[in-house]
């Protein structure tokens, strides 16, 4: 598949998911919006549309950026320290917004908008891990001590800050992403087994350390016989899924959104998708998700340098993990948790971040497009490259790679 084809498919896929997400978010939240006499019924969808425009602007802007600029230490550590700083600031009473038992949002002082530092932190971990793995001067036998250990140290720090909110779903997602990237990047099977064992042990300790988490763990196993508030949301979700049948009850005709299913326009919007669009419509949306994941993996396996490969793999893994966990939660195959469904759940930070990440994928693809256009030879993924201007035979601006040390390609 040519790079141009991959780029076109990526853009088309993202745009289709954005449109479908906006439609479904309006449908899922329309009833609650009508009941709120203080705001317009269209206010939430217009706000989400504004976030979508910002995200698309970020996506197309980053698509023209040379992603190798992210490897500069100043850029990397500025982003890392800012992310950690936001995770600390959100814990401060009066700055962090306390809602539903956790402090996950920061309210901006000028405009009535909140940001969620945990969503930013997930990408920053992907970015940092990709940079560390791509350092070509690290011998393979020292991968664990010189790459995995520093990455895990930063992961534990960010994990701890997110758990102070508390937000186990986002913290767990961070661990899964980093673990997957390190496994692909160079961990041995023994090291992988050790980290998986430690991760599972930590998960069960944290899951049962709080009563409400323990109740969620138990209730998802058999929600119909569990008489408690912890199972109510899952039961209503399963009723919505079952009501959809083959073709659904029709767009806008959901009954569960009539204040039966909590968070029907955010964490549990997939339930409304199943109810209104049925098995056929849900399958189409899942295929769109799958195609975006496959395209991301294709970008990772065909990237022209190791950093681009690991960055694309991390972004695709993050997307896949969030989709899988959200769908499994809605279907009662995973304990109830609060991870949003990409492109569909309401919320500006996660939408903008996912669109910006797609922009970086397009930037990596653009590098291949230029290579195909100007006939540059394939480059060693472990080499370090700089860009210099090059004039094509027809006078068009192009690029030539120079490997540090003087050798040309």
C-alpha positions in Angstrom: 0.0 0.0 0.0 1.5 3.4 -1.0 2.0 6.1 1.5 -0.4 8.4 -0.3 -3.1 5.7 0.0 -2.4 5.3 3.7 -2.6 9.0 4.2 -5.9 9.3 2.4 -7.4 6.4 4.3 -6.3 7.8 7.6 -7.8 11.2 6.9 -11.1 9.7 5.6 -11.4 7.4 8.5 -10.8 10.1 11.1 -13.3 12.5 9.5 -16.0 9.8 9.3 -15.5 8.9 12.9 -15.6 12.6 13.9 -19.0 13.1 12.1 -20.5 9.9 13.5 -19.2 10.8 17.0 -20.8 14.2 16.9 -24.1 12.8 15.7 -24.2 10.1 18.3 -23.1 12.4 21.1 -26.0 14.8 20.2 -28.5 11.9 20.1 -27.3 10.4 23.4 -27.3 13.7 25.3 -30.3 15.3 23.7 -32.8 14.3 26.4 -30.7 15.6 29.3 -30.0 18.8 27.4 -33.7 19.4 27.0 -34.3 19.0 30.7 -31.7 21.7 31.5 -33.7 24.9 31.3 -30.6 27.1 31.8 -28.8 26.1 28.6 -29.6 25.6 25.0 -30.3 22.0 23.9 -27.5 22.5 21.3 -24.9 23.9 23.7 -23.2 20.6 24.5 -22.9 19.5 20.9 -21.8 22.9 19.8 -19.1 22.9 22.4 -18.0 19.4 21.3 -18.0 20.6 17.7 -15.7 23.5 18.7 -13.3 21.0 20.3 -13.5 18.9 17.2 -12.5 21.9 15.0 -9.6 22.6 17.4 -8.5 19.0 17.2 -8.7 18.9 13.4 -6.7 22.1 13.2 -4.1 20.4 15.5 -4.2 17.2 13.4 -3.6 19.0 10.0 -1.0 21.3 11.5 1.0 18.5 13.1 0.8 16.5 9.8 3.1 19.0 8.2 5.5 19.0 11.1 8.7 16.9 10.9 8.0 14.6 13.8 11.8 14.2 14.4 11.7 17.7 15.9 10.1 16.0 18.9 13.4 14.3 19.6 15.0 17.5 20.7 15.7 17.2 24.5 14.3 20.7 25.1 11.0 19.8 23.5 10.8 16.4 25.2 11.6 17.4 28.7 9.5 20.6 28.5 6.5 18.5 27.5 7.3 15.9 30.2 7.7 18.5 33.0 4.5 20.4 32.0 2.5 17.2 32.0 3.8 16.2 35.5 3.1 19.8 36.6 -0.5 19.6 35.4 -0.9 16.3 37.2 0.3 18.0 40.4 -1.8 21.2 39.9 -5.0 19.3 39.5 -4.7 17.9 43.0 -4.8 21.5 44.5 -8.2 22.3 46.0 -9.7 25.4 44.3 -7.8 24.6 41.1 -8.7 21.0 40.5 -12.5 20.4 40.0 -13.8 17.9 42.4 -16.6 15.8 40.8 -18.0 12.3 41.6 -15.4 11.5 44.2 -12.3 12.5 42.2 -10.3 15.6 41.2 -9.5 15.0 37.5 -10.1 18.4 35.8 -8.6 21.9 35.8 -10.9 24.8 35.2 -9.3 27.4 33.0 -9.4 30.9 34.5 -10.5 32.9 31.4 -12.9 30.6 29.4 -15.5 28.2 30.9 -13.6 25.1 29.8 -11.9 22.3 31.8 -8.9 20.2 30.8 -8.1 16.7 32.0 -4.3 16.3 32.6 -4.6 12.5 32.7 -5.5 12.5 29.0 -2.4 14.6 28.2 -0.3 12.5 30.4 -1.1 9.3 28.5 0.3 10.7 25.2 3.3 12.2 27.0 4.2 8.8 28.3 3.9 7.4 24.7 6.2 10.2 23.5 8.8 9.8 26.2 8.8 6.0 25.9 9.2 6.2 22.1 12.2 8.6 22.5 13.9 6.4 25.1 13.5 3.2 23.0 14.8 4.9 19.9 18.1 5.9 21.4 20.5 4.0 19.1 23.5 4.2 21.4 22.0 1.8 23.9 23.3 -1.8 23.5 20.5 -4.4 23.4 21.8 -6.2 26.5 21.5 -2.9 28.5 18.0 -2.2 27.3 16.4 -3.0 30.7 18.7 -1.0 32.9 19.2 2.0 30.6 15.8 2.3 28.9 13.2 0.3 30.7 14.1 1.4 34.2 14.0 5.2 33.5 10.8 4.8 31.6 9.2 2.8 34.4 10.4 5.3 36.9 8.5 8.1 35.1 5.5 5.8 34.6 5.4 5.1 38.3 5.6 8.8 39.1 2.7 9.7 36.8 0.8 6.6 37.9 1.0 7.7 41.5 -0.1 11.3 40.7 -3.1 10.0 38.7 -4.1 7.6 41.6 -4.1 10.5 44.0 -7.1 12.0 42.0 -8.1 9.0 42.2 -8.4 7.6 38.6 -7.5 3.9 38.4 -8.7 3.6 34.8 -6.4 6.2 33.4 -3.5 5.1 35.6 -4.0 1.5 34.5 -4.1 2.6 30.8 -0.8 4.3 31.2 0.8 1.1 32.5 -0.6 -1.0 29.7 0.6 1.4 27.0 4.2 1.6 28.4 4.3 -2.2 29.0 3.3 -2.9 25.4 5.8 -0.4 24.0 8.7 -1.8 26.2 7.8 -5.4 25.2 7.9 -4.5 21.5 11.0 -2.2 22.0 13.3 -4.9 23.4 12.3 -6.5 26.7 13.1 -10.2 27.0 10.4 -12.7 27.7 11.6 -13.1 31.3 11.6 -9.4 31.9 8.2 -9.1 30.3 6.8 -11.9 32.5 8.3 -10.2 35.6 6.7 -6.9 34.8 3.3 -8.5 33.9 3.3 -10.3 37.3 4.1 -7.2 39.2 1.5 -5.2 37.3 -1.2 -7.8 38.0 -0.3 -7.9 41.6 -0.5 -4.1 41.9 -3.8 -4.1 40.0 -5.5 -6.5 42.4 -4.1 -4.7 45.5 -5.4 -1.3 44.2 -8.7 -2.7 42.9 -9.6 -4.2 46.3 -8.0 -1.4 48.5 -11.2 0.7 48.2 -14.7 -0.7 48.9 -16.3 0.9 45.9 -13.7 -0.6 43.6 -14.0 -4.0 45.2 -17.8 -3.8 44.7 -17.3 -3.0 41.1 -15.0 -6.0 40.7 -17.6 -8.3 42.2 -20.7 -6.9 40.6 -19.5 -7.1 37.0 -19.1 -10.9 37.3 -22.9 -11.3 37.9 -24.6 -7.9 37.7 -28.2 -9.3 37.6 -27.9 -10.9 41.0 -25.9 -8.1 42.6 -28.3 -5.8 44.5 -26.3 -2.6 44.7 -25.7 0.8 43.0 -22.4 -0.5 41.6 -24.3 -2.9 39.2 -27.1 -0.5 38.2 -25.1 1.2 35.4 -24.0 -2.0 33.9 -27.5 -3.5 34.0 -28.9 -0.5 32.2 -26.1 -0.7 29.7 -26.8 -4.4 29.0 -30.5 -3.6 28.6 -29.6 -0.9 26.0 -27.4 -3.3 24.1 -30.0 -6.1 24.1 -32.7 -3.7 22.9 -30.8 -2.8 19.8 -31.3 -6.1 18.0 -30.1 -6.3 14.4 -30.9 -2.8 13.1 -31.5 -0.9 16.3 -34.5 1.2 17.5 -33.5 4.1 15.2 -31.3 7.2 15.6 -32.6 9.3 18.4 -35.1 6.7 19.7 -33.1 5.3 22.6 -35.1 4.7 25.7 -32.1 4.1 28.1 -31.0 7.7 27.5 -34.2 8.9 29.2 -32.2 9.1 32.5 -32.1 5.4 33.0 -28.4 5.0 31.9 -26.0 7.3 33.7 -23.2 9.0 31.6 -25.0 7.9 28.4 -23.2 10.6 26.4 -19.7 9.9 27.7 -18.3 6.7 29.2 -21.4 4.6 28.2 -22.2 6.1 24.8 -21.4 2.8 23.1 -24.5 1.4 24.8 -26.6 4.0 23.1 -24.9 3.2 19.8 -25.8 -0.4 20.2 -29.4 0.4 21.1 -30.1 3.0 18.3 -28.0 1.5 15.5 -28.2 -2.2 16.4 -25.8 -5.0 15.5 -25.3 -3.8 11.9 -24.5 -0.1 12.8 -22.3 -1.1 15.7 -20.3 -3.5 13.5 -19.7 -0.7 11.0 -18.4 1.6 13.7 -16.2 -1.2 15.2 -14.8 -1.9 11.7 -13.9 1.8 11.4 -12.1 1.6 14.7 -10.3 -1.6 13.6 -9.3 0.0 10.3 -7.8 3.0 12.1 -5.8 0.6 14.4 -4.6 -1.4 11.4 -3.5 1.7 9.5 -1.6 2.9 12.6 0.2 -0.4 12.8 1.0 -0.2 9.1 2.4 3.3 9.7 4.5 1.9 12.6 5.9 -1.0 10.5 6.8 1.2 7.5 8.2 4.2 9.3 11.6 5.2 8.1 13.2 5.5 11.5 12.9 3.8 14.9 11.5 6.8 16.7 8.7 7.2 14.1 8.0 3.5 14.4 7.7 3.4 18.2 5.7 6.7 18.3 3.2 5.3 15.8 3.0 2.0 17.6 2.4 3.7 20.9 -0.3 6.0 19.5 -2.1 3.0 17.9 -1.8 1.0 21.1 -3.3 3.8 23.2 -6.2 4.0 20.8 -6.7 0.3 20.7 -6.6 -0.1 24.5 -9.2 2.7 25.0 -11.6 1.3 22.4 -11.3 -2.3 23.7 -11.7 -1.4 27.4 -14.6 0.9 26.8 -16.4 -1.7 24.6 -15.7 -4.5 27.1 -17.0 -2.4 30.0 -20.3 -1.7 28.2 -20.7 -5.4 27.3 -20.0 -6.4 30.9 -16.7 -8.2 30.1 -14.6 -5.8 32.2 -15.1 -4.0 35.5 -16.9 -0.7 35.2 -14.4 2.1 34.6 -14.3 5.6 33.2 -12.3 5.5 30.0 -13.9 7.5 27.2 -14.7 6.0 23.7 -12.4 7.8 21.2 -14.2 10.3 18.9 -17.6 9.6 20.5 -17.6 10.3 24.2 -18.2 13.9 25.2 -15.1 15.8 26.5 -12.7 18.1 24.8 -9.3 17.0 26.1 -9.5 13.4 25.0 -10.9 14.4 21.5 -8.3 17.0 20.9 -5.5 14.7 22.0 -6.7 11.8 19.8 -6.9 14.1 16.8 -3.5 15.6 17.5 -2.1 12.0 17.8 -3.6 11.2 14.4 -1.7 14.3 13.1 1.6 12.8 14.2 0.7 9.6 12.4 0.1 11.7 9.3 3.5 13.3 9.8 5.2 9.9 9.9 3.3 9.0 6.7 4.3 12.3 5.0 7.9 11.3 5.5 7.3 8.2 3.3 5.3 10.2 0.8 8.3 12.5 0.3 10.6 9.5 0.0 8.4 7.9 -2.7 8.2 11.2 -4.5 11.9 12.0 -4.6 13.2 8.4 -4.8 15.2 8.3 -1.6 16.6 5.0 -0.6 15.3 3.1 2.4 17.2 4.1 5.5 18.4 2.1 8.5 15.9 2.5 11.3 18.7 2.8 13.9 20.5 5.7 12.2 20.0 9.3 13.3 19.0 11.7 10.6 18.9 15.4 10.0 16.9 17.2 7.3 18.5 19.7 4.8 16.8 21.4 1.9 16.9 19.8 -1.5 15.6 21.0 -4.8 13.9 18.4 -6.9 14.5 17.9 -10.6 11.4 19.9 -11.4 12.4 22.7 -8.9 10.0 21.5 -6.2 11.2 21.8 -2.6 12.2 18.4 -1.2 14.5 17.0 1.4 17.7 14.9 1.6 18.8 12.9 4.5 22.2 13.3 6.0 23.4 10.8 8.5 25.5 12.4 11.2 29.1 11.6 10.5 29.1 12.8 6.9 27.7 9.8 4.9 24.9 10.7 2.5 22.0 8.7 1.4 
